[in-house]
Amino acid sequence: MNTARYIEILTRFMKRRVRPQYAKYGLWFFVHGNARPLSANTAKQFLAKQKGVMQIEHPPFSSDVNPPDFFLFPRLKLAFKGNRYDDISDIKRNVDDAFELRLKKRLLAKLPGYV
């Protein structure tokens, strides 16, 4: 996505026929992410020209995700790549197994003489 496409999407969302429940009150809130198309000056200027639109900046480091999780999720993705699961309980069981396997590998790496 580029800035021009982002502005096109914003324009579509602000039309009354697309989102009448928001346009009715005349107040829109947009939370910008930190991606370049979203935080570009062109996009910010476009929204500044719109009446009733309030821009909310996204913090540079979101507290939504704990920093250690940034290292955890890519490894989990690799473990499950290409697999399909039937239901949520199957996914939960496989995630628990992956955590247990990872913990065992870390413990074995720290205690090589005791195996």
Backbone atoms as SQL, in Angstrom:
CREATE TABLE atoms (id INTEGER PRIMARY KEY, chain TEXT, resi INTEGER, resn TEXT, atom TEXT, x REAL, y REAL, z REAL);
INSERT INTO atoms VALUES
  (1, 'A', 1, 'MET', 'N', 0.850, -1.164, 0.000),
  (2, 'A', 1, 'MET', 'CA', 0.000, 0.000, 0.000),
  (3, 'A', 1, 'MET', 'C', 0.897, 1.229, 0.000),
  (4, 'A', 2, 'ASN', 'N', 0.489, 2.234, -0.753),
  (5, 'A', 2, 'ASN', 'CA', 1.208, 3.495, -0.740),
  (6, 'A', 2, 'ASN', 'C', 0.289, 4.592, -0.204),
  (7, 'A', 3, 'THR', 'N', 0.820, 5.801, -0.093),
  (8, 'A', 3, 'THR', 'CA', 0.054, 6.899, 0.494),
  (9, 'A', 3, 'THR', 'C', -1.182, 7.231, -0.328),
  (10, 'A', 4, 'ALA', 'N', -1.053, 7.210, -1.652),
  (11, 'A', 4, 'ALA', 'CA', -2.203, 7.523, -2.512),
  (12, 'A', 4, 'ALA', 'C', -3.336, 6.523, -2.282),
  (13, 'A', 5, 'ARG', 'N', -3.005, 5.257, -2.177),
  (14, 'A', 5, 'ARG', 'CA', -4.026, 4.227, -1.929),
  (15, 'A', 5, 'ARG', 'C', -4.655, 4.415, -0.545),
  (16, 'A', 6, 'TYR', 'N', -3.851, 4.759, 0.436),
  (17, 'A', 6, 'TYR', 'CA', -4.355, 4.993, 1.789),
  (18, 'A', 6, 'TYR', 'C', -5.353, 6.153, 1.798),
  (19, 'A', 7, 'ILE', 'N', -5.032, 7.234, 1.098),
  (20, 'A', 7, 'ILE', 'CA', -5.943, 8.377, 1.022),
  (21, 'A', 7, 'ILE', 'C', -7.230, 7.978, 0.308),
  (22, 'A', 8, 'GLU', 'N', -7.105, 7.153, -0.710),
  (23, 'A', 8, 'GLU', 'CA', -8.293, 6.659, -1.420),
  (24, 'A', 8, 'GLU', 'C', -9.201, 5.860, -0.472),
  (25, 'A', 9, 'ILE', 'N', -8.601, 5.023, 0.352),
  (26, 'A', 9, 'ILE', 'CA', -9.367, 4.224, 1.317),
  (27, 'A', 9, 'ILE', 'C', -10.027, 5.127, 2.356),
  (28, 'A', 10, 'LEU', 'N', -9.294, 6.120, 2.852),
  (29, 'A', 10, 'LEU', 'CA', -9.865, 7.056, 3.823),
  (30, 'A', 10, 'LEU', 'C', -11.053, 7.803, 3.234),
  (31, 'A', 11, 'THR', 'N', -10.928, 8.229, 1.991),
  (32, 'A', 11, 'THR', 'CA', -12.014, 8.944, 1.323),
  (33, 'A', 11, 'THR', 'C', -13.257, 8.072, 1.247),
  (34, 'A', 12, 'ARG', 'N', -13.064, 6.811, 0.910),
  (35, 'A', 12, 'ARG', 'CA', -14.196, 5.891, 0.812),
  (36, 'A', 12, 'ARG', 'C', -14.867, 5.681, 2.171),
  (37, 'A', 13, 'PHE', 'N', -14.072, 5.563, 3.230),
  (38, 'A', 13, 'PHE', 'CA', -14.635, 5.346, 4.561),
  (39, 'A', 13, 'PHE', 'C', -15.404, 6.556, 5.074),
  (40, 'A', 14, 'MET', 'N', -15.036, 7.742, 4.623),
  (41, 'A', 14, 'MET', 'CA', -15.683, 8.944, 5.131),
  (42, 'A', 14, 'MET', 'C', -16.987, 9.277, 4.418),
  (43, 'A', 15, 'LYS', 'N', -17.335, 8.544, 3.402),
  (44, 'A', 15, 'LYS', 'CA', -18.597, 8.806, 2.711),
  (45, 'A', 15, 'LYS', 'C', -19.756, 8.354, 3.590),
  (46, 'A', 16, 'ARG', 'N', -20.816, 9.117, 3.573),
  (47, 'A', 16, 'ARG', 'CA', -21.982, 8.800, 4.408),
  (48, 'A', 16, 'ARG', 'C', -22.579, 7.441, 4.076),
  (49, 'A', 17, 'ARG', 'N', -22.596, 7.082, 2.833),
  (50, 'A', 17, 'ARG', 'CA', -23.262, 5.836, 2.458),
  (51, 'A', 17, 'ARG', 'C', -22.476, 4.603, 2.907),
  (52, 'A', 18, 'VAL', 'N', -21.182, 4.757, 3.126),
  (53, 'A', 18, 'VAL', 'CA', -20.374, 3.617, 3.548),
  (54, 'A', 18, 'VAL', 'C', -20.420, 3.441, 5.064),
  (55, 'A', 19, 'ARG', 'N', -20.269, 4.517, 5.803),
  (56, 'A', 19, 'ARG', 'CA', -20.268, 4.469, 7.270),
  (57, 'A', 19, 'ARG', 'C', -21.212, 5.534, 7.838),
  (58, 'A', 20, 'PRO', 'N', -22.522, 5.391, 7.621),
  (59, 'A', 20, 'PRO', 'CA', -23.446, 6.440, 8.072),
  (60, 'A', 20, 'PRO', 'C', -23.477, 6.608, 9.587),
  (61, 'A', 21, 'GLN', 'N', -23.235, 5.542, 10.340),
  (62, 'A', 21, 'GLN', 'CA', -23.294, 5.643, 11.794),
  (63, 'A', 21, 'GLN', 'C', -22.207, 6.566, 12.341),
  (64, 'A', 22, 'TYR', 'N', -21.071, 6.684, 11.640),
  (65, 'A', 22, 'TYR', 'CA', -20.006, 7.572, 12.100),
  (66, 'A', 22, 'TYR', 'C', -20.179, 8.978, 11.538),
  (67, 'A', 23, 'ALA', 'N', -20.587, 9.062, 10.300),
  (68, 'A', 23, 'ALA', 'CA', -20.750, 10.363, 9.659),
  (69, 'A', 23, 'ALA', 'C', -21.881, 11.160, 10.290),
  (70, 'A', 24, 'LYS', 'N', -22.837, 10.477, 10.891),
  (71, 'A', 24, 'LYS', 'CA', -23.999, 11.131, 11.486),
  (72, 'A', 24, 'LYS', 'C', -23.583, 12.116, 12.588),
  (73, 'A', 25, 'TYR', 'N', -22.598, 11.752, 13.377),
  (74, 'A', 25, 'TYR', 'CA', -22.176, 12.599, 14.489),
  (75, 'A', 25, 'TYR', 'C', -21.099, 13.600, 14.092),
  (76, 'A', 26, 'GLY', 'N', -20.507, 13.426, 12.933),
  (77, 'A', 26, 'GLY', 'CA', -19.500, 14.367, 12.453),
  (78, 'A', 26, 'GLY', 'C', -18.152, 14.237, 13.118),
  (79, 'A', 27, 'LEU', 'N', -17.931, 13.166, 13.851),
  (80, 'A', 27, 'LEU', 'CA', -16.627, 12.958, 14.482),
  (81, 'A', 27, 'LEU', 'C', -16.047, 11.614, 14.066),
  (82, 'A', 28, 'TRP', 'N', -14.877, 11.671, 13.546),
  (83, 'A', 28, 'TRP', 'CA', -14.146, 10.473, 13.147),
  (84, 'A', 28, 'TRP', 'C', -12.834, 10.460, 13.904),
  (85, 'A', 29, 'PHE', 'N', -12.415, 9.299, 14.342),
  (86, 'A', 29, 'PHE', 'CA', -11.124, 9.142, 14.992),
  (87, 'A', 29, 'PHE', 'C', -10.306, 8.151, 14.177),
  (88, 'A', 30, 'PHE', 'N', -9.112, 8.553, 13.783),
  (89, 'A', 30, 'PHE', 'CA', -8.219, 7.665, 13.052),
  (90, 'A', 30, 'PHE', 'C', -6.955, 7.482, 13.873),
  (91, 'A', 31, 'VAL', 'N', -6.637, 6.246, 14.174),
  (92, 'A', 31, 'VAL', 'CA', -5.387, 5.933, 14.853),
  (93, 'A', 31, 'VAL', 'C', -4.402, 5.526, 13.773),
  (94, 'A', 32, 'HIS', 'N', -3.364, 6.307, 13.642),
  (95, 'A', 32, 'HIS', 'CA', -2.353, 6.029, 12.624),
  (96, 'A', 32, 'HIS', 'C', -1.343, 5.036, 13.160),
  (97, 'A', 33, 'GLY', 'N', -0.983, 4.084, 12.332),
  (98, 'A', 33, 'GLY', 'CA', 0.127, 3.210, 12.656),
  (99, 'A', 33, 'GLY', 'C', 1.412, 3.923, 12.295),
  (100, 'A', 34, 'ASN', 'N', 2.518, 3.248, 12.438),
  (101, 'A', 34, 'ASN', 'CA', 3.804, 3.860, 12.127),
  (102, 'A', 34, 'ASN', 'C', 4.330, 3.467, 10.757),
  (103, 'A', 35, 'ALA', 'N', 3.515, 2.788, 9.957),
  (104, 'A', 35, 'ALA', 'CA', 3.941, 2.441, 8.603),
  (105, 'A', 35, 'ALA', 'C', 4.077, 3.724, 7.790),
  (106, 'A', 36, 'ARG', 'N', 5.003, 3.739, 6.855),
  (107, 'A', 36, 'ARG', 'CA', 5.270, 4.963, 6.099),
  (108, 'A', 36, 'ARG', 'C', 4.052, 5.533, 5.376),
  (109, 'A', 37, 'PRO', 'N', 3.245, 4.719, 4.686),
  (110, 'A', 37, 'PRO', 'CA', 2.087, 5.321, 4.005),
  (111, 'A', 37, 'PRO', 'C', 1.098, 5.965, 4.972),
  (112, 'A', 38, 'LEU', 'N', 0.991, 5.418, 6.179),
  (113, 'A', 38, 'LEU', 'CA', 0.034, 5.936, 7.151),
  (114, 'A', 38, 'LEU', 'C', 0.530, 7.196, 7.838),
  (115, 'A', 39, 'SER', 'N', 1.832, 7.295, 7.999),
  (116, 'A', 39, 'SER', 'CA', 2.389, 8.437, 8.723),
  (117, 'A', 39, 'SER', 'C', 2.982, 9.488, 7.796),
  (118, 'A', 40, 'ALA', 'N', 2.791, 9.340, 6.489),
  (119, 'A', 40, 'ALA', 'CA', 3.327, 10.311, 5.534),
  (120, 'A', 40, 'ALA', 'C', 2.635, 11.657, 5.712),
  (121, 'A', 41, 'ASN', 'N', 3.375, 12.722, 5.452),
  (122, 'A', 41, 'ASN', 'CA', 2.808, 14.065, 5.595),
  (123, 'A', 41, 'ASN', 'C', 1.598, 14.263, 4.695),
  (124, 'A', 42, 'THR', 'N', 1.603, 13.665, 3.516),
  (125, 'A', 42, 'THR', 'CA', 0.474, 13.805, 2.599),
  (126, 'A', 42, 'THR', 'C', -0.803, 13.272, 3.235),
  (127, 'A', 43, 'ALA', 'N', -0.722, 12.115, 3.869),
  (128, 'A', 43, 'ALA', 'CA', -1.899, 11.522, 4.517),
  (129, 'A', 43, 'ALA', 'C', -2.345, 12.372, 5.703),
  (130, 'A', 44, 'LYS', 'N', -1.398, 12.861, 6.487),
  (131, 'A', 44, 'LYS', 'CA', -1.743, 13.694, 7.639),
  (132, 'A', 44, 'LYS', 'C', -2.387, 15.005, 7.198),
  (133, 'A', 45, 'GLN', 'N', -1.856, 15.596, 6.126),
  (134, 'A', 45, 'GLN', 'CA', -2.429, 16.847, 5.620),
  (135, 'A', 45, 'GLN', 'C', -3.834, 16.618, 5.071),
  (136, 'A', 46, 'PHE', 'N', -4.039, 15.487, 4.414),
  (137, 'A', 46, 'PHE', 'CA', -5.367, 15.164, 3.894),
  (138, 'A', 46, 'PHE', 'C', -6.383, 15.098, 5.030),
  (139, 'A', 47, 'LEU', 'N', -6.029, 14.403, 6.102),
  (140, 'A', 47, 'LEU', 'CA', -6.947, 14.284, 7.236),
  (141, 'A', 47, 'LEU', 'C', -7.136, 15.612, 7.966),
  (142, 'A', 48, 'ALA', 'N', -6.098, 16.439, 8.000),
  (143, 'A', 48, 'ALA', 'CA', -6.216, 17.740, 8.663),
  (144, 'A', 48, 'ALA', 'C', -7.227, 18.631, 7.944),
  (145, 'A', 49, 'LYS', 'N', -7.362, 18.460, 6.636),
  (146, 'A', 49, 'LYS', 'CA', -8.307, 19.267, 5.847),
  (147, 'A', 49, 'LYS', 'C', -9.753, 18.806, 6.020),
  (148, 'A', 50, 'GLN', 'N', -9.949, 17.589, 6.503),
  (149, 'A', 50, 'GLN', 'CA', -11.302, 17.053, 6.649),
  (150, 'A', 50, 'GLN', 'C', -11.934, 17.591, 7.928),
  (151, 'A', 51, 'LYS', 'N', -13.186, 17.983, 7.848),
  (152, 'A', 51, 'LYS', 'CA', -13.890, 18.506, 9.025),
  (153, 'A', 51, 'LYS', 'C', -14.342, 17.344, 9.907),
  (154, 'A', 52, 'GLY', 'N', -14.191, 17.524, 11.199),
  (155, 'A', 52, 'GLY', 'CA', -14.667, 16.529, 12.144),
  (156, 'A', 52, 'GLY', 'C', -13.804, 15.289, 12.267),
  (157, 'A', 53, 'VAL', 'N', -12.561, 15.355, 11.788),
  (158, 'A', 53, 'VAL', 'CA', -11.668, 14.194, 11.870),
  (159, 'A', 53, 'VAL', 'C', -10.567, 14.498, 12.867),
  (160, 'A', 54, 'MET', 'N', -10.425, 13.627, 13.840),
  (161, 'A', 54, 'MET', 'CA', -9.368, 13.782, 14.836),
  (162, 'A', 54, 'MET', 'C', -8.323, 12.698, 14.600),
  (163, 'A', 55, 'GLN', 'N', -7.067, 13.099, 14.524),
  (164, 'A', 55, 'GLN', 'CA', -5.983, 12.143, 14.309),
  (165, 'A', 55, 'GLN', 'C', -5.362, 11.781, 15.653),
  (166, 'A', 56, 'ILE', 'N', -5.150, 10.504, 15.854),
  (167, 'A', 56, 'ILE', 'CA', -4.511, 10.016, 17.073),
  (168, 'A', 56, 'ILE', 'C', -3.246, 9.289, 16.645),
  (169, 'A', 57, 'GLU', 'N', -2.118, 9.739, 17.141),
  (170, 'A', 57, 'GLU', 'CA', -0.843, 9.126, 16.780),
  (171, 'A', 57, 'GLU', 'C', -0.660, 7.819, 17.539),
  (172, 'A', 58, 'HIS', 'N', -0.142, 6.832, 16.868),
  (173, 'A', 58, 'HIS', 'CA', 0.175, 5.550, 17.483),
  (174, 'A', 58, 'HIS', 'C', 1.539, 5.684, 18.144),
  (175, 'A', 59, 'PRO', 'N', 1.714, 5.209, 19.377),
  (176, 'A', 59, 'PRO', 'CA', 3.020, 5.338, 20.024),
  (177, 'A', 59, 'PRO', 'C', 4.087, 4.554, 19.263),
  (178, 'A', 60, 'PRO', 'N', 5.326, 5.054, 19.259),
  (179, 'A', 60, 'PRO', 'CA', 6.380, 4.369, 18.508),
  (180, 'A', 60, 'PRO', 'C', 6.631, 2.946, 18.984),
  (181, 'A', 61, 'PHE', 'N', 6.524, 2.719, 20.264),
  (182, 'A', 61, 'PHE', 'CA', 6.674, 1.377, 20.802),
  (183, 'A', 61, 'PHE', 'C', 5.388, 1.045, 21.536),
  (184, 'A', 62, 'SER', 'N', 4.567, 0.231, 20.927),
  (185, 'A', 62, 'SER', 'CA', 3.264, -0.075, 21.496),
  (186, 'A', 62, 'SER', 'C', 3.419, -1.010, 22.686),
  (187, 'A', 63, 'SER', 'N', 2.670, -0.738, 23.724),
  (188, 'A', 63, 'SER', 'CA', 2.704, -1.609, 24.897),
  (189, 'A', 63, 'SER', 'C', 1.763, -2.800, 24.720),
  (190, 'A', 64, 'ASP', 'N', 1.133, -2.899, 23.529),
  (191, 'A', 64, 'ASP', 'CA', 0.230, -4.020, 23.271),
  (192, 'A', 64, 'ASP', 'C', 0.981, -5.342, 23.233),
  (193, 'A', 65, 'VAL', 'N', 2.208, -5.301, 22.760),
  (194, 'A', 65, 'VAL', 'CA', 3.002, -6.519, 22.638),
  (195, 'A', 65, 'VAL', 'C', 4.224, -6.376, 23.531),
  (196, 'A', 66, 'ASN', 'N', 4.400, -7.327, 24.391),
  (197, 'A', 66, 'ASN', 'CA', 5.536, -7.362, 25.288),
  (198, 'A', 66, 'ASN', 'C', 6.811, -7.582, 24.465),
  (199, 'A', 67, 'PRO', 'N', 7.895, -6.827, 24.690),
  (200, 'A', 67, 'PRO', 'CA', 9.100, -6.976, 23.866),
  (201, 'A', 67, 'PRO', 'C', 9.623, -8.405, 23.714),
  (202, 'A', 68, 'PRO', 'N', 9.613, -9.257, 24.760),
  (203, 'A', 68, 'PRO', 'CA', 10.069, -10.629, 24.524),
  (204, 'A', 68, 'PRO', 'C', 9.207, -11.394, 23.518),
  (205, 'A', 69, 'ASP', 'N', 7.950, -10.996, 23.379),
  (206, 'A', 69, 'ASP', 'CA', 7.070, -11.674, 22.427),
  (207, 'A', 69, 'ASP', 'C', 7.504, -11.456, 20.985),
  (208, 'A', 70, 'PHE', 'N', 8.245, -10.368, 20.727),
  (209, 'A', 70, 'PHE', 'CA', 8.721, -10.129, 19.374),
  (210, 'A', 70, 'PHE', 'C', 9.632, -11.267, 18.917),
  (211, 'A', 71, 'PHE', 'N', 10.331, -11.901, 19.851),
  (212, 'A', 71, 'PHE', 'CA', 11.214, -13.004, 19.510),
  (213, 'A', 71, 'PHE', 'C', 10.483, -14.339, 19.542),
  (214, 'A', 72, 'LEU', 'N', 9.415, -14.410, 20.300),
  (215, 'A', 72, 'LEU', 'CA', 8.675, -15.653, 20.453),
  (216, 'A', 72, 'LEU', 'C', 7.811, -15.973, 19.233),
  (217, 'A', 73, 'PHE', 'N', 7.047, -15.003, 18.749),
  (218, 'A', 73, 'PHE', 'CA', 6.090, -15.266, 17.683),
  (219, 'A', 73, 'PHE', 'C', 6.724, -15.732, 16.374),
  (220, 'A', 74, 'PRO', 'N', 7.847, -15.168, 15.937),
  (221, 'A', 74, 'PRO', 'CA', 8.441, -15.700, 14.698),
  (222, 'A', 74, 'PRO', 'C', 8.847, -17.168, 14.817),
  (223, 'A', 75, 'ARG', 'N', 9.312, -17.572, 15.984),
  (224, 'A', 75, 'ARG', 'CA', 9.695, -18.977, 16.169),
  (225, 'A', 75, 'ARG', 'C', 8.470, -19.879, 16.172),
  (226, 'A', 76, 'LEU', 'N', 7.377, -19.408, 16.767),
  (227, 'A', 76, 'LEU', 'CA', 6.137, -20.186, 16.735),
  (228, 'A', 76, 'LEU', 'C', 5.617, -20.302, 15.310),
  (229, 'A', 77, 'LYS', 'N', 5.711, -19.218, 14.563),
  (230, 'A', 77, 'LYS', 'CA', 5.254, -19.251, 13.170),
  (231, 'A', 77, 'LYS', 'C', 6.023, -20.302, 12.374),
  (232, 'A', 78, 'LEU', 'N', 7.313, -20.383, 12.605),
  (233, 'A', 78, 'LEU', 'CA', 8.114, -21.387, 11.895),
  (234, 'A', 78, 'LEU', 'C', 7.693, -22.797, 12.272),
  (235, 'A', 79, 'ALA', 'N', 7.364, -23.005, 13.539),
  (236, 'A', 79, 'ALA', 'CA', 6.962, -24.338, 13.995),
  (237, 'A', 79, 'ALA', 'C', 5.643, -24.778, 13.370),
  (238, 'A', 80, 'PHE', 'N', 4.759, -23.843, 13.072),
  (239, 'A', 80, 'PHE', 'CA', 3.427, -24.187, 12.562),
  (240, 'A', 80, 'PHE', 'C', 3.252, -23.933, 11.074),
  (241, 'A', 81, 'LYS', 'N', 4.300, -23.508, 10.413),
  (242, 'A', 81, 'LYS', 'CA', 4.192, -23.180, 8.988),
  (243, 'A', 81, 'LYS', 'C', 3.776, -24.410, 8.180),
  (244, 'A', 82, 'GLY', 'N', 2.736, -24.240, 7.383),
  (245, 'A', 82, 'GLY', 'CA', 2.262, -25.309, 6.515),
  (246, 'A', 82, 'GLY', 'C', 1.290, -26.279, 7.161),
  (247, 'A', 83, 'ASN', 'N', 1.011, -26.124, 8.449),
  (248, 'A', 83, 'ASN', 'CA', 0.084, -27.021, 9.146),
  (249, 'A', 83, 'ASN', 'C', -1.328, -26.450, 9.155),
  (250, 'A', 84, 'ARG', 'N', -2.314, -27.343, 9.139),
  (251, 'A', 84, 'ARG', 'CA', -3.721, -26.956, 9.259),
  (252, 'A', 84, 'ARG', 'C', -4.293, -27.649, 10.487),
  (253, 'A', 85, 'TYR', 'N', -5.144, -26.945, 11.219),
  (254, 'A', 85, 'TYR', 'CA', -5.719, -27.486, 12.439),
  (255, 'A', 85, 'TYR', 'C', -7.236, -27.485, 12.343),
  (256, 'A', 86, 'ASP', 'N', -7.847, -28.473, 12.987),
  (257, 'A', 86, 'ASP', 'CA', -9.298, -28.636, 12.902),
  (258, 'A', 86, 'ASP', 'C', -10.069, -27.674, 13.795),
  (259, 'A', 87, 'ASP', 'N', -9.542, -27.412, 14.984),
  (260, 'A', 87, 'ASP', 'CA', -10.268, -26.539, 15.904),
  (261, 'A', 87, 'ASP', 'C', -9.293, -25.841, 16.849),
  (262, 'A', 88, 'ILE', 'N', -9.831, -24.975, 17.687),
  (263, 'A', 88, 'ILE', 'CA', -9.022, -24.175, 18.607),
  (264, 'A', 88, 'ILE', 'C', -8.274, -25.047, 19.608),
  (265, 'A', 89, 'SER', 'N', -8.919, -26.094, 20.102),
  (266, 'A', 89, 'SER', 'CA', -8.251, -26.950, 21.093),
  (267, 'A', 89, 'SER', 'C', -7.025, -27.630, 20.490),
  (268, 'A', 90, 'ASP', 'N', -7.094, -27.971, 19.216),
  (269, 'A', 90, 'ASP', 'CA', -5.949, -28.567, 18.522),
  (270, 'A', 90, 'ASP', 'C', -4.802, -27.555, 18.422),
  (271, 'A', 91, 'ILE', 'N', -5.138, -26.314, 18.142),
  (272, 'A', 91, 'ILE', 'CA', -4.122, -25.257, 18.067),
  (273, 'A', 91, 'ILE', 'C', -3.484, -25.056, 19.436),
  (274, 'A', 92, 'LYS', 'N', -4.305, -24.980, 20.479),
  (275, 'A', 92, 'LYS', 'CA', -3.789, -24.779, 21.839),
  (276, 'A', 92, 'LYS', 'C', -2.850, -25.909, 22.248),
  (277, 'A', 93, 'ARG', 'N', -3.251, -27.136, 21.947),
  (278, 'A', 93, 'ARG', 'CA', -2.417, -28.289, 22.302),
  (279, 'A', 93, 'ARG', 'C', -1.065, -28.212, 21.591),
  (280, 'A', 94, 'ASN', 'N', -1.075, -27.860, 20.313),
  (281, 'A', 94, 'ASN', 'CA', 0.172, -27.769, 19.557),
  (282, 'A', 94, 'ASN', 'C', 1.053, -26.616, 20.031),
  (283, 'A', 95, 'VAL', 'N', 0.449, -25.505, 20.434),
  (284, 'A', 95, 'VAL', 'CA', 1.233, -24.393, 20.981),
  (285, 'A', 95, 'VAL', 'C', 1.875, -24.819, 22.295),
  (286, 'A', 96, 'ASP', 'N', 1.110, -25.483, 23.162),
  (287, 'A', 96, 'ASP', 'CA', 1.667, -25.974, 24.427),
  (288, 'A', 96, 'ASP', 'C', 2.814, -26.948, 24.180),
  (289, 'A', 97, 'ASP', 'N', 2.643, -27.847, 23.212),
  (290, 'A', 97, 'ASP', 'CA', 3.707, -28.801, 22.878),
  (291, 'A', 97, 'ASP', 'C', 4.953, -28.079, 22.371),
  (292, 'A', 98, 'ALA', 'N', 4.759, -27.046, 21.563),
  (293, 'A', 98, 'ALA', 'CA', 5.898, -26.290, 21.032),
  (294, 'A', 98, 'ALA', 'C', 6.646, -25.578, 22.156),
  (295, 'A', 99, 'PHE', 'N', 5.898, -24.998, 23.107),
  (296, 'A', 99, 'PHE', 'CA', 6.544, -24.349, 24.248),
  (297, 'A', 99, 'PHE', 'C', 7.311, -25.360, 25.084),
  (298, 'A', 100, 'GLU', 'N', 6.711, -26.513, 25.315),
  (299, 'A', 100, 'GLU', 'CA', 7.359, -27.544, 26.117),
  (300, 'A', 100, 'GLU', 'C', 8.636, -28.037, 25.434),
  (301, 'A', 101, 'LEU', 'N', 8.568, -28.260, 24.134),
  (302, 'A', 101, 'LEU', 'CA', 9.743, -28.702, 23.382),
  (303, 'A', 101, 'LEU', 'C', 10.840, -27.645, 23.424),
  (304, 'A', 102, 'ARG', 'N', 10.463, -26.392, 23.265),
  (305, 'A', 102, 'ARG', 'CA', 11.437, -25.298, 23.297),
  (306, 'A', 102, 'ARG', 'C', 12.096, -25.215, 24.669),
  (307, 'A', 103, 'LEU', 'N', 11.307, -25.366, 25.728),
  (308, 'A', 103, 'LEU', 'CA', 11.848, -25.327, 27.084),
  (309, 'A', 103, 'LEU', 'C', 12.820, -26.481, 27.306),
  (310, 'A', 104, 'LYS', 'N', 12.460, -27.678, 26.840),
  (311, 'A', 104, 'LYS', 'CA', 13.349, -28.837, 26.994),
  (312, 'A', 104, 'LYS', 'C', 14.663, -28.619, 26.259),
  (313, 'A', 105, 'LYS', 'N', 14.591, -28.071, 25.046),
  (314, 'A', 105, 'LYS', 'CA', 15.813, -27.816, 24.276),
  (315, 'A', 105, 'LYS', 'C', 16.712, -26.815, 24.987),
  (316, 'A', 106, 'ARG', 'N', 16.110, -25.780, 25.574),
  (317, 'A', 106, 'ARG', 'CA', 16.904, -24.775, 26.278),
  (318, 'A', 106, 'ARG', 'C', 17.543, -25.369, 27.526),
  (319, 'A', 107, 'LEU', 'N', 16.791, -26.205, 28.252),
  (320, 'A', 107, 'LEU', 'CA', 17.348, -26.832, 29.451),
  (321, 'A', 107, 'LEU', 'C', 18.464, -27.802, 29.102),
  (322, 'A', 108, 'LEU', 'N', 18.271, -28.583, 28.039),
  (323, 'A', 108, 'LEU', 'CA', 19.306, -29.533, 27.627),
  (324, 'A', 108, 'LEU', 'C', 20.562, -28.822, 27.150),
  (325, 'A', 109, 'ALA', 'N', 20.403, -27.682, 26.524),
  (326, 'A', 109, 'ALA', 'CA', 21.567, -26.923, 26.067),
  (327, 'A', 109, 'ALA', 'C', 22.373, -26.389, 27.248),
  (328, 'A', 110, 'LYS', 'N', 21.706, -26.092, 28.347),
  (329, 'A', 110, 'LYS', 'CA', 22.392, -25.558, 29.524),
  (330, 'A', 110, 'LYS', 'C', 22.986, -26.658, 30.397),
  (331, 'A', 111, 'LEU', 'N', 22.451, -27.881, 30.279),
  (332, 'A', 111, 'LEU', 'CA', 22.921, -28.990, 31.104),
  (333, 'A', 111, 'LEU', 'C', 23.402, -30.159, 30.241),
  (334, 'A', 112, 'PRO', 'N', 24.406, -29.968, 29.396),
  (335, 'A', 112, 'PRO', 'CA', 24.797, -31.043, 28.476),
  (336, 'A', 112, 'PRO', 'C', 25.400, -32.265, 29.168),
  (337, 'A', 113, 'GLY', 'N', 26.028, -32.105, 30.302),
  (338, 'A', 113, 'GLY', 'CA', 26.666, -33.230, 30.967),
  (339, 'A', 113, 'GLY', 'C', 25.718, -34.101, 31.768),
  (340, 'A', 114, 'TYR', 'N', 24.501, -33.676, 31.978),
  (341, 'A', 114, 'TYR', 'CA', 23.552, -34.400, 32.819),
  (342, 'A', 114, 'TYR', 'C', 22.571, -35.256, 32.034),
  (343, 'A', 115, 'VAL', 'N', 22.700, -35.321, 30.732),
  (344, 'A', 115, 'VAL', 'CA', 21.731, -36.073, 29.921),
  (345, 'A', 115, 'VAL', 'C', 22.171, -37.496, 29.770);
